[in-house]
Amino acid sequence: MPGHDQILRLAVVGHTNTGKTSLLRTLTRDASFGKVDDNPGTTRHVEGARLLADGVVMVELYDTPGMEDGIALLDYLDVLAPPSERLDGPERIRRFLHSPESRRRFEQEARVLQKLLDCDAGLYVVDVRDPVLGKHKDELSILANCGHPLLPVLNFTSSPGQRLASWRETLARLGLHAMVEFDTIAPALDGEAQLYDKLALLMDQHAALLQALKHDVAEQRSIRHTDALRLIAELLIDAAAWRLASEPEQAALDDTTTLLRRKLRERESACVRALLKRYNFSTRDFPAHTLPLEGERWGMDLFHPQALKDVGIQVGKGMAAGAMAGATLDAFTAGLSLGTATLLGAAAGGLWQGADKLGKRVLGRLKGYQEISADDAVLRLLAVRQLALVHALERRGHAAQTPIELAAEDTTMRTWQRGNLPDELQEARSQPQWSSLSDDYQPGARRNEVAHALSARLARD
């Protein structure tokens, strides 16, 4: 565990309203840190945050007030410490900090400079939407006097009207050739890795610490992604397996379909909340996520090969395909539409041995009940929407203020927009006890295997 003197201390500095607090929110994945506002001077004092790897504090970050009057402060420094005295940069800054104006007119700038002196380096946050002005150059000149490495962080690079090229040229002219693009609203997936790599170049004594932090960030991102896909797989299995029995009258069917849709919406909402929580966001970030789920199907899906195998029936896939089309129901009721007495005997024997699983459902069908479940298109919609949400969450900074908008454009989601459902969901169709929405929910080892396989498929597609 690094000692306090080994922890890297970084002051987050810059002009007013450039996104300093936003940077800390995104790096810490804490949307509640500090206060983000479009009004200038939102941060009036120094706030701290910590970055950990394997539970160990690696970096301390300090959010500082915005510098508002760099031009006047530079003139004041020249008066306090004229060039004839030949003071070095830190001595000039310390003389200012002991002056009366550091507690009056330049109190806010004094807080910034004191914190930068106390830290190992500074992150100079730039809003690249702003034009490069004289005040920015004076700020950088003042900050450079502190004698610590300074890494410009170019913020809002994805915004229209950004002046990225102009800022790069200006910073290079001022001797700041190492810089990093990091949009706090929509950071690149490797944005943090780039930030830590650039810091390591400036501060080789902390390179090992920064590499450990970079590795931990990548590992945690992978774990979050795996957890998210498992949450989606659980939702899809719940939705595919769940079914409701209804009397054949239209009024009863209408009531049952309404209940089906409501329960599926509630289950999707639960998945959305879990995904938001896993990525450290809240429902405020995705307020209007409920869509109408239209589309029901009437059928039993009793006869998937694995479902029959579970009750002692061994059939080939070809025969099972016919069974899933409804022919096996006749076999259970002494019909011979499959043309095979072998299947009839095996099915009848297996059915009553496994009556707890299949018998009640078949008997319900014989009494005229209909089973209603979600249509394939509904399952596809659920998959596409959750994958789109994960895609958005992984590319969203914790300083973002606008609601999440979904876009189903990447290859992964297109594979779910057409074609047959995966085998895992076809099997879930035949196992109503796998749905947590069911009163007789029985997860079991096989369900866990299928959920794992479906998660892996979501990762591959």
C-alpha positions as CSV (number, residue, x, y, z in Angstrom):
1,M,0.0,0.0,0.0
2,P,1.5,3.3,-1.0
3,G,2.3,5.7,1.9
4,H,0.9,9.2,1.9
5,D,4.1,10.6,0.3
6,Q,3.6,8.0,-2.5
7,I,0.1,9.0,-3.4
8,L,-0.1,11.2,-6.5
9,R,-1.7,14.5,-5.6
10,L,-3.2,16.5,-8.5
11,A,-4.8,19.9,-8.5
12,V,-7.5,20.4,-11.1
13,V,-7.1,24.0,-12.2
14,G,-8.2,26.3,-15.0
15,H,-10.4,29.2,-16.0
16,T,-13.9,29.5,-14.6
17,N,-16.6,27.2,-16.0
18,T,-14.3,24.9,-18.1
19,G,-15.5,21.6,-16.6
20,K,-13.1,21.0,-13.7
21,T,-15.8,19.6,-11.4
22,S,-17.1,17.7,-14.4
23,L,-13.7,16.0,-14.9
24,L,-13.7,14.9,-11.3
25,R,-17.2,13.5,-11.6
26,T,-16.3,11.5,-14.6
27,L,-13.0,10.2,-13.2
28,T,-14.6,9.2,-9.9
29,R,-17.9,8.0,-11.5
30,D,-19.7,10.1,-8.9
31,A,-22.4,12.2,-10.4
32,S,-23.0,13.9,-7.0
33,F,-19.5,15.2,-6.6
34,G,-19.4,19.0,-6.3
35,K,-21.8,21.2,-8.2
36,V,-22.0,21.5,-12.0
37,D,-23.6,24.6,-13.4
38,D,-23.4,26.7,-16.5
39,N,-23.0,29.8,-14.3
40,P,-19.4,31.0,-13.8
41,G,-17.7,30.6,-10.4
42,T,-19.7,27.6,-9.3
43,T,-16.9,26.1,-7.3
44,R,-15.8,28.6,-4.6
45,H,-13.5,26.5,-2.5
46,V,-11.2,23.4,-2.8
47,E,-12.8,20.0,-2.8
48,G,-11.0,16.6,-2.8
49,A,-11.7,13.2,-4.2
50,R,-9.7,9.9,-4.4
51,L,-9.0,7.3,-7.0
52,L,-8.4,3.8,-5.8
53,A,-7.0,0.6,-7.3
54,D,-7.7,-2.7,-5.5
55,G,-9.0,-0.7,-2.6
56,V,-5.8,1.3,-2.2
57,V,-5.7,5.1,-2.7
58,M,-3.5,5.9,-5.7
59,V,-4.5,9.5,-6.6
60,E,-5.9,12.4,-4.7
61,L,-7.7,15.0,-6.8
62,Y,-8.5,18.5,-5.7
63,D,-11.1,20.6,-7.4
64,T,-10.2,24.3,-7.3
65,P,-12.1,27.5,-8.0
66,G,-11.9,29.0,-11.4
67,M,-9.2,31.7,-12.1
68,E,-11.1,34.8,-13.2
69,D,-8.6,37.7,-13.3
70,G,-5.3,36.3,-14.6
71,I,-4.4,39.5,-16.5
72,A,-4.6,41.7,-13.3
73,L,-2.9,39.1,-11.2
74,L,0.1,38.8,-13.6
75,D,0.5,42.6,-13.4
76,Y,0.3,42.5,-9.6
77,L,3.0,39.7,-9.5
78,D,5.3,41.9,-11.6
79,V,4.9,44.7,-9.1
80,L,5.5,42.4,-6.1
81,A,8.4,40.7,-7.6
82,P,10.0,42.7,-10.4
83,P,12.4,40.9,-12.8
84,S,15.3,42.8,-11.3
85,E,15.0,40.6,-8.1
86,R,15.5,37.5,-10.1
87,L,13.1,35.3,-8.0
88,D,12.2,31.9,-9.4
89,G,8.6,31.0,-10.1
90,P,7.7,29.4,-6.8
91,E,9.3,32.2,-4.8
92,R,7.2,34.8,-6.8
93,I,4.0,32.8,-6.0
94,R,4.9,32.5,-2.3
95,R,5.5,36.2,-2.1
96,F,2.0,36.8,-3.6
97,L,0.5,34.3,-1.1
98,H,1.9,36.4,1.8
99,S,0.6,39.6,0.3
100,P,-2.7,41.4,1.5
101,E,-4.3,41.1,-2.0
102,S,-4.1,37.3,-1.7
103,R,-6.8,37.6,0.9
104,R,-8.9,40.3,-0.8
105,R,-9.0,40.9,-4.6
106,F,-7.2,37.7,-5.6
107,E,-8.5,35.4,-2.8
108,Q,-9.9,32.9,-5.3
109,E,-6.7,32.7,-7.4
110,A,-4.7,32.4,-4.1
111,R,-6.6,29.2,-3.3
112,V,-5.8,27.7,-6.7
113,L,-2.0,28.6,-6.5
114,Q,-1.7,27.4,-2.9
115,K,-3.2,24.0,-3.8
116,L,-1.0,23.6,-6.9
117,L,2.1,24.3,-4.8
118,D,0.9,21.7,-2.3
119,C,0.3,19.1,-5.1
120,D,2.7,17.1,-7.3
121,A,1.1,18.3,-10.6
122,G,-1.8,20.1,-12.1
123,L,-4.5,19.2,-14.6
124,Y,-5.3,22.4,-16.5
125,V,-8.9,21.9,-17.9
126,V,-9.6,23.7,-21.1
127,D,-13.1,24.3,-22.7
128,V,-12.1,24.0,-26.3
129,R,-15.3,25.7,-27.3
130,D,-13.9,28.9,-26.0
131,P,-11.7,31.2,-28.2
132,V,-8.1,31.4,-27.0
133,L,-7.7,34.8,-25.2
134,G,-5.0,36.7,-23.5
135,K,-6.4,35.9,-20.1
136,H,-5.8,32.2,-20.8
137,K,-2.2,32.7,-21.7
138,D,-1.7,34.8,-18.6
139,E,-3.3,32.1,-16.4
140,L,-0.9,29.5,-17.9
141,S,2.1,31.8,-17.3
142,I,1.0,32.2,-13.6
143,L,0.4,28.5,-13.1
144,A,3.8,27.7,-14.7
145,N,5.4,29.8,-11.9
146,C,4.4,27.1,-9.4
147,G,7.1,24.9,-10.8
148,H,5.0,21.7,-11.1
149,P,4.1,19.7,-14.2
150,L,1.0,20.8,-15.9
151,L,-1.1,18.6,-18.2
152,P,-3.8,20.4,-20.3
153,V,-7.0,18.4,-20.4
154,L,-9.0,19.4,-23.5
155,N,-12.6,19.2,-22.6
156,F,-15.8,19.2,-24.7
157,T,-13.9,18.0,-27.8
158,S,-17.1,16.3,-29.1
159,S,-19.1,19.6,-29.1
160,P,-19.9,21.5,-32.3
161,G,-17.9,24.7,-32.8
162,Q,-14.9,23.4,-30.8
163,R,-11.5,25.1,-31.4
164,L,-9.3,22.1,-30.8
165,A,-6.6,22.9,-33.4
166,S,-6.3,26.5,-32.1
167,W,-5.9,25.4,-28.5
168,R,-3.3,22.7,-29.5
169,E,-1.2,25.3,-31.3
170,T,-1.4,27.8,-28.5
171,L,-0.5,25.3,-25.8
172,A,2.5,24.1,-27.8
173,R,3.7,27.7,-28.2
174,L,3.6,28.0,-24.5
175,G,5.8,24.9,-24.1
176,L,2.9,22.5,-23.2
177,H,3.4,19.8,-25.8
178,A,1.9,16.9,-23.7
179,M,-1.9,17.2,-23.6
180,V,-4.9,14.9,-23.6
181,E,-8.3,15.1,-25.1
182,F,-10.9,14.1,-22.5
183,D,-14.5,15.0,-23.1
184,T,-16.1,14.8,-19.6
185,I,-19.6,14.5,-21.1
186,A,-18.9,11.8,-23.7
187,P,-15.4,10.3,-22.9
188,A,-13.8,7.8,-25.2
189,L,-13.6,4.3,-23.9
190,D,-9.9,4.6,-23.5
191,G,-10.0,8.2,-22.3
192,E,-8.8,7.5,-18.8
193,A,-6.0,5.3,-20.1
194,Q,-4.8,8.1,-22.3
195,L,-4.9,10.5,-19.4
196,Y,-2.9,8.3,-17.1
197,D,-0.4,7.5,-19.9
198,K,0.2,11.2,-20.5
199,L,0.7,11.8,-16.8
200,A,3.2,9.0,-16.6
201,L,5.2,10.6,-19.3
202,L,5.4,13.8,-17.3
203,M,6.0,12.1,-14.0
204,D,8.0,9.0,-14.4
205,Q,8.5,8.6,-10.7
206,H,4.7,7.9,-10.5
207,A,4.6,5.7,-13.7
208,A,4.1,2.4,-11.9
209,L,1.3,3.8,-9.7
210,L,-0.4,5.3,-12.8
211,Q,-0.1,2.0,-14.7
212,A,-1.7,0.2,-11.8
213,L,-4.6,2.6,-11.8
214,K,-4.9,2.3,-15.6
215,H,-5.0,-1.5,-15.3
216,D,-7.6,-1.3,-12.6
217,V,-9.8,1.0,-14.6
218,A,-9.7,-1.4,-17.6
219,E,-10.5,-4.4,-15.3
220,Q,-13.4,-2.6,-13.7
221,R,-14.8,-1.6,-17.1
222,S,-14.7,-5.3,-18.2
223,I,-16.4,-6.4,-15.0
224,R,-19.2,-3.8,-15.4
225,H,-19.7,-4.9,-19.0
226,T,-19.9,-8.6,-18.1
227,D,-22.3,-7.8,-15.2
228,A,-24.5,-5.7,-17.6
229,L,-24.8,-8.6,-20.1
230,R,-25.8,-11.0,-17.4
231,L,-28.5,-8.6,-16.3
232,I,-29.8,-8.5,-19.9
233,A,-29.6,-12.3,-20.2
234,E,-31.7,-12.7,-17.0
235,L,-34.3,-10.2,-18.3
236,L,-34.6,-12.1,-21.6
237,I,-34.9,-15.5,-20.0
238,D,-37.6,-14.1,-17.6
239,A,-39.5,-12.6,-20.6
240,A,-39.1,-15.7,-22.8
241,A,-40.1,-18.2,-20.2
242,W,-43.0,-16.4,-18.6
243,R,-46.5,-17.2,-19.7
244,L,-50.1,-16.7,-18.4
245,A,-53.0,-19.0,-18.7
246,S,-56.3,-17.5,-19.9
247,E,-59.8,-18.7,-20.4
248,P,-60.8,-18.5,-24.1
249,E,-63.4,-15.7,-23.8
250,Q,-62.2,-12.4,-25.3
251,A,-62.7,-10.4,-22.1
252,A,-60.4,-12.8,-20.2
253,L,-57.9,-12.8,-23.0
254,D,-57.8,-9.0,-23.0
255,D,-57.3,-8.9,-19.2
256,T,-54.5,-11.5,-19.5
257,T,-52.7,-9.7,-22.3
258,T,-52.9,-6.4,-20.3
259,L,-51.3,-8.1,-17.3
260,L,-48.7,-9.7,-19.5
261,R,-47.6,-6.3,-20.9
262,R,-47.6,-4.6,-17.5
263,K,-45.5,-7.3,-15.9
264,L,-43.0,-7.3,-18.8
265,R,-42.8,-3.5,-18.6
266,E,-42.1,-3.7,-14.8
267,R,-39.5,-6.4,-15.4
268,E,-37.8,-4.3,-18.1
269,S,-37.8,-1.2,-15.7
270,A,-36.2,-3.3,-13.0
271,C,-33.4,-4.2,-15.5
272,V,-33.0,-0.6,-16.5
273,R,-32.7,0.5,-12.9
274,A,-30.1,-2.3,-12.3
275,L,-28.1,-1.2,-15.3
276,L,-28.1,2.4,-14.3
277,K,-27.0,1.5,-10.8
278,R,-24.2,-0.7,-12.1
279,Y,-22.8,2.2,-14.0
280,N,-23.4,4.7,-11.1
281,F,-26.2,6.6,-12.8
282,S,-29.8,7.2,-11.7
283,T,-33.2,7.1,-13.1
284,R,-32.9,10.9,-13.6
285,D,-30.5,10.2,-16.3
286,F,-33.0,8.0,-18.2
287,P,-36.4,9.3,-17.2
288,A,-38.7,8.2,-20.0
289,H,-37.6,4.7,-20.7
290,T,-40.8,2.8,-20.7
291,L,-42.1,1.8,-24.1
292,P,-45.4,0.0,-25.0
293,L,-44.7,-3.7,-25.5
294,E,-47.2,-4.9,-28.0
295,G,-47.3,-8.5,-29.3
296,E,-48.4,-11.7,-27.7
297,R,-48.3,-15.3,-28.9
298,W,-50.5,-18.2,-28.2
299,G,-48.7,-21.5,-27.8
300,M,-47.3,-23.9,-25.2
301,D,-43.7,-24.5,-26.2
302,L,-43.7,-27.6,-24.0
303,F,-41.7,-29.7,-26.3
304,H,-38.2,-28.3,-26.6
305,P,-35.8,-31.3,-26.6
306,Q,-34.3,-30.2,-23.3
307,A,-37.7,-29.8,-21.7
308,L,-38.7,-33.3,-22.8
309,K,-35.3,-34.7,-21.7
310,D,-35.9,-33.2,-18.2
311,V,-39.0,-35.5,-17.8
312,G,-37.3,-38.6,-19.3
313,I,-38.3,-38.2,-22.9
314,Q,-35.6,-38.6,-25.6
315,V,-36.5,-37.2,-29.0
316,G,-34.6,-36.1,-32.0
317,K,-34.5,-32.4,-33.0
318,G,-36.6,-33.1,-36.1
319,M,-39.4,-34.7,-34.1
320,A,-39.1,-32.0,-31.5
321,A,-39.5,-29.3,-34.2
322,G,-42.8,-30.9,-35.2
323,A,-43.8,-31.1,-31.6
324,M,-43.1,-27.4,-31.1
325,A,-45.5,-26.7,-34.0
326,G,-48.3,-28.3,-31.9
327,A,-48.4,-31.8,-33.2
328,T,-47.3,-33.4,-29.9
329,L,-50.4,-32.2,-28.2
330,D,-52.3,-34.6,-30.3
331,A,-49.9,-37.3,-29.3
332,F,-50.7,-36.6,-25.6
333,T,-54.4,-37.0,-26.4
334,A,-54.0,-40.2,-28.3
335,G,-53.9,-38.5,-31.8
336,L,-51.4,-39.8,-34.3
337,S,-50.6,-36.7,-36.3
338,L,-46.9,-37.3,-36.0
339,G,-47.3,-40.8,-37.4
340,T,-45.2,-42.4,-34.7
341,A,-46.3,-44.7,-32.0
342,T,-42.9,-44.6,-30.5
343,L,-43.1,-40.9,-29.7
344,L,-46.6,-41.4,-28.4
345,G,-45.5,-44.1,-25.9
346,A,-42.4,-42.2,-24.8
347,A,-44.3,-38.9,-24.4
348,A,-47.2,-40.4,-22.5
349,G,-44.9,-42.3,-20.1
350,G,-42.7,-39.3,-19.6
351,L,-45.5,-36.9,-19.2
352,W,-47.1,-38.5,-16.3
353,Q,-43.8,-39.2,-14.6
354,G,-43.2,-35.5,-14.9
355,A,-46.7,-34.4,-14.3
356,D,-45.6,-31.7,-11.9
357,K,-43.9,-29.9,-14.8
358,L,-46.0,-30.7,-17.8
359,G,-49.2,-32.3,-16.7
360,K,-51.0,-29.3,-15.3
361,R,-50.3,-27.3,-18.4
362,V,-51.5,-30.0,-20.8
363,L,-54.6,-30.6,-18.8
364,G,-55.2,-26.8,-18.7
365,R,-55.0,-26.8,-22.5
366,L,-57.5,-29.8,-22.7
367,K,-59.9,-27.8,-20.6
368,G,-59.8,-24.9,-23.1
369,Y,-57.3,-22.6,-21.4
370,Q,-54.8,-20.7,-23.6
371,E,-51.3,-19.8,-22.7
372,I,-50.1,-16.3,-23.6
373,S,-46.5,-15.3,-23.8
374,A,-44.4,-12.5,-25.3
375,D,-43.9,-12.5,-29.1
376,D,-40.4,-13.0,-30.5
377,A,-40.5,-9.4,-31.7
378,V,-41.0,-8.2,-28.1
379,L,-38.0,-10.2,-27.0
380,R,-35.9,-8.7,-29.7
381,L,-37.1,-5.2,-28.7
382,L,-36.1,-5.9,-25.1
383,A,-32.7,-7.1,-26.1
384,V,-32.0,-4.2,-28.5
385,R,-33.1,-1.5,-26.0
386,Q,-31.0,-2.9,-23.1
387,L,-27.9,-3.3,-25.4
388,A,-28.4,0.3,-26.6
389,L,-28.6,1.5,-23.0
390,V,-25.4,-0.3,-22.1
391,H,-23.7,1.2,-25.2
392,A,-24.9,4.7,-24.0
393,L,-23.8,4.2,-20.4
394,E,-20.3,3.1,-21.3
395,R,-19.9,6.3,-23.3
396,R,-21.4,8.7,-20.9
397,G,-19.5,10.9,-18.5
398,H,-20.9,11.4,-15.0
399,A,-21.0,15.1,-15.6
400,A,-23.6,14.8,-18.4
401,Q,-26.7,16.8,-17.6
402,T,-29.0,15.8,-20.6
403,P,-31.1,12.6,-20.6
404,I,-29.8,9.5,-22.2
405,E,-30.9,8.9,-25.8
406,L,-30.7,5.4,-27.2
407,A,-29.4,4.7,-30.7
408,A,-29.6,1.1,-32.0
409,E,-26.9,1.4,-34.7
410,D,-24.0,-0.9,-33.9
411,T,-23.5,-4.4,-35.3
412,T,-24.4,-6.1,-32.0
413,M,-27.9,-4.7,-31.9
414,R,-28.5,-5.3,-35.6
415,T,-28.0,-9.1,-35.0
416,W,-31.0,-9.0,-32.7
417,Q,-33.2,-7.0,-35.1
418,R,-33.7,-9.9,-37.4
419,G,-33.4,-13.7,-37.7
420,N,-34.3,-16.5,-35.3
421,L,-34.1,-16.1,-31.5
422,P,-31.0,-17.7,-30.0
423,D,-31.3,-21.4,-28.9
424,E,-31.1,-20.3,-25.3
425,L,-34.3,-18.3,-25.5
426,Q,-36.0,-21.1,-27.6
427,E,-35.3,-23.4,-24.7
428,A,-36.5,-20.9,-22.1
429,R,-39.8,-20.8,-24.0
430,S,-40.4,-24.4,-22.8
431,Q,-39.5,-23.7,-19.2
432,P,-42.0,-21.4,-17.6
433,Q,-40.6,-22.2,-14.1
434,W,-37.4,-20.3,-15.2
435,S,-39.1,-17.0,-15.1
436,S,-38.8,-15.0,-11.9
437,L,-42.2,-13.5,-12.8
438,S,-43.8,-16.9,-12.3
439,D,-45.4,-17.9,-9.0
440,D,-43.6,-21.3,-9.2
441,Y,-40.2,-19.9,-10.1
442,Q,-37.5,-22.6,-9.9
443,P,-34.2,-21.4,-11.2
444,G,-32.1,-24.5,-11.0
445,A,-28.7,-25.4,-12.5
446,R,-29.8,-25.7,-16.1
447,R,-31.3,-22.2,-16.1
448,N,-28.0,-20.8,-14.7
449,E,-26.1,-22.6,-17.5
450,V,-28.5,-21.1,-20.2
451,A,-28.2,-17.6,-18.7
452,H,-24.4,-17.9,-18.7
453,A,-24.5,-19.1,-22.3
454,L,-26.8,-16.3,-23.3
455,S,-24.5,-13.8,-21.7
456,A,-21.6,-15.2,-23.6
457,R,-23.6,-15.0,-26.8
458,L,-24.4,-11.3,-26.1
459,A,-20.7,-10.7,-25.7
460,R,-19.9,-12.4,-29.0
461,D,-22.6,-11.0,-31.2
